[in-house]
Amino acid sequence: MPLGERGGWERSESRYCGVETDFSDDVPSLLSLHISTGGFDYVLAPLVLPVSGSDLVLSPSQWSSHVVGVSSSYS
């Protein structure tokens, strides 16, 4: 969902908008909520999940086009 066209000197016509999310046990529902319903292009999610679930809950294309990994420092 590109937000709009860039004008003039920029050749790229796309601007994208994402949302940072908390951990969720149900990643497919998380994507559906934020991408389909919320109108975002991607979600930022923790790279290491607190309770590691299967990476097979999403297709490879969903992982590569809709999820951006976030690293956090823990104290």
Rosetta silent file (secondary structure, phi, psi, omega in degrees, C-alpha in Angstrom):
SEQUENCE: MPLGERGGWERSESRYCGVETDFSDDVPSLLSLHISTGGFDYVLAPLVLPVSGSDLVLSPSQWSSHVVGVSSSYS
SCORE:     score description
SCORE:     0.000 S_00000001
   1 L     0.000   83.169  176.506    0.000    0.000    0.000 S_00000001
   2 L   -60.800  138.025 -178.264    2.149    2.915   -1.146 S_00000001
   3 L   -76.654  -25.859 -179.034    1.206    6.093    0.697 S_00000001
   4 L   169.681  174.764 -179.605    1.720    8.379   -2.247 S_00000001
   5 L   -91.025  143.495  174.119    3.948    9.514   -5.035 S_00000001
   6 L   -90.472  144.316 -175.269    7.144   11.423   -4.438 S_00000001
   7 L  -101.659  165.053  170.383    7.583   14.428   -6.594 S_00000001
   8 L    62.521 -114.761 -169.337   10.300   16.001   -8.639 S_00000001
   9 L   -73.826  -18.436 -179.046   13.820   14.761   -8.099 S_00000001
  10 L   -85.808  129.360 -178.290   12.947   11.435   -6.445 S_00000001
  11 L   -84.324  -25.331  179.849   12.487    8.561   -8.856 S_00000001
  12 L   -73.580  136.092 -179.047   10.843    6.208   -6.372 S_00000001
  13 L  -101.243    3.572 -173.027    7.072    6.509   -6.317 S_00000001
  14 L  -117.168  139.349  168.266    6.505    4.593   -3.110 S_00000001
  15 L  -127.713  134.200 -175.643    6.494    5.489    0.552 S_00000001
  16 L  -116.911  155.684 -178.420    5.649    2.758    2.977 S_00000001
  17 L  -130.979  129.240  179.089    4.335    2.796    6.527 S_00000001
  18 E  -122.802  172.983  179.984    4.893    0.124    9.167 S_00000001
  19 E  -135.444  136.250  176.465    3.967   -0.436   12.770 S_00000001
  20 E   -84.939  133.645 -175.095    6.054   -1.823   15.642 S_00000001
  21 L  -119.559  159.677  170.784    4.242   -4.580   17.497 S_00000001
  22 L   -81.330  170.308  178.275    4.563   -6.429   20.759 S_00000001
  23 L   -62.298  141.258  176.411    5.160  -10.161   20.794 S_00000001
  24 L  -137.535  137.131  175.823    2.210  -12.254   19.653 S_00000001
  25 L   -71.593  -21.883 -175.536    1.754  -16.025   19.715 S_00000001
  26 L  -113.982   81.162 -176.063   -0.432  -15.738   16.615 S_00000001
  27 H   -62.114  -41.578  177.936    1.728  -14.089   13.937 S_00000001
  28 H   -58.954  -40.433  177.741   -0.745  -14.648   11.049 S_00000001
  29 H   -68.170  -35.659  176.994   -3.494  -12.830   12.989 S_00000001
  30 H   -60.661  -46.061  177.328   -1.033  -10.074   13.873 S_00000001
  31 H   -62.671  -44.977 -179.471   -0.272   -9.543   10.178 S_00000001
  32 H   -60.070  -44.637 -179.254   -3.946   -9.618    9.271 S_00000001
  33 H   -60.494  -49.026 -173.310   -4.813   -7.076   11.955 S_00000001
  34 H   -84.762  -32.925 -176.625   -2.131   -4.554   11.027 S_00000001
  35 H   -88.623  -52.942 -177.644   -1.813   -5.051    7.267 S_00000001
  36 H   -74.897  -49.786 -175.670   -5.336   -5.850    6.087 S_00000001
  37 H   -84.063  -43.647 -174.719   -7.356   -4.022    8.726 S_00000001
  38 L   -81.655  -17.018  177.974   -4.921   -1.350    9.897 S_00000001
  39 L    82.579   13.047  177.717   -3.660   -0.337    6.465 S_00000001
  40 L   -86.224  159.930 -179.885    0.047   -0.746    7.241 S_00000001
  41 L   -90.137  -28.684 -177.304    2.534   -2.210    4.754 S_00000001
  42 E  -156.764  165.530  174.522    4.660   -4.180    7.221 S_00000001
  43 E  -118.669  148.474  172.216    5.150   -4.909   10.903 S_00000001
  44 E  -100.137  120.923 -175.627    8.306   -4.600   12.982 S_00000001
  45 E  -129.566  152.234  178.554    8.589   -7.679   15.181 S_00000001
  46 E   -58.409  139.265  178.201   11.232   -8.998   17.610 S_00000001
  47 L   -68.961  -38.619  178.468   13.856  -11.191   15.930 S_00000001
  48 L  -110.292  115.648 -177.991   13.963  -13.581   18.869 S_00000001
  49 L   -79.113  141.975  178.910   10.541  -14.451   20.159 S_00000001
  50 L   -55.630  -42.414  174.144   10.130  -14.917   23.936 S_00000001
  51 L  -119.867  101.851 -171.074    8.484  -18.284   23.316 S_00000001
  52 L   -62.310  119.759  176.105    9.916  -19.470   20.053 S_00000001
  53 L  -101.657  179.105 -179.162    7.205  -20.534   17.646 S_00000001
  54 L   -74.837  138.734  175.292    7.532  -22.123   14.275 S_00000001
  55 H   -78.758   -0.600 -179.476    8.765  -19.978   11.419 S_00000001
  56 H   -88.117    1.839  179.948    6.434  -22.019    9.211 S_00000001
  57 H   -71.732  -18.878  175.545    3.326  -20.132   10.396 S_00000001
  58 L  -121.241  154.068  175.855    3.929  -17.638    7.559 S_00000001
  59 L   -74.881  158.549  177.254    4.931  -18.275    3.987 S_00000001
  60 H   -55.806  -36.233  179.829    8.440  -17.222    2.901 S_00000001
  61 H   -68.788  -33.286  176.426    6.930  -14.383    0.851 S_00000001
  62 H   -67.884  -42.737  177.648    5.053  -13.071    3.905 S_00000001
  63 H   -60.889  -42.991 -173.957    8.239  -13.107    5.990 S_00000001
  64 H   -79.134  -24.346 -176.075   10.218  -11.315    3.282 S_00000001
  65 H  -109.242  -13.767 -174.735    7.637   -8.703    2.319 S_00000001
  66 H  -126.703   -2.799 -177.558    5.681   -7.969    5.508 S_00000001
  67 E  -126.922  129.034  174.831    7.985   -8.513    8.509 S_00000001
  68 E  -115.357  124.978 -178.649   10.987   -6.410    9.547 S_00000001
  69 E   -75.006  143.876  179.419   13.065   -7.830   12.394 S_00000001
  70 E  -123.067  130.226  174.903   13.838   -5.677   15.424 S_00000001
  71 L  -101.447  143.198 -178.336   16.736   -6.306   17.784 S_00000001
  72 L  -128.679  150.010  174.279   16.497   -5.168   21.388 S_00000001
  73 L   -95.684  132.420  178.813   19.003   -4.863   24.179 S_00000001
  74 L  -109.603  137.964 -179.543   18.022   -6.617   27.374 S_00000001
  75 L  -102.753    0.000    0.000   19.469   -5.577   30.694 S_00000001
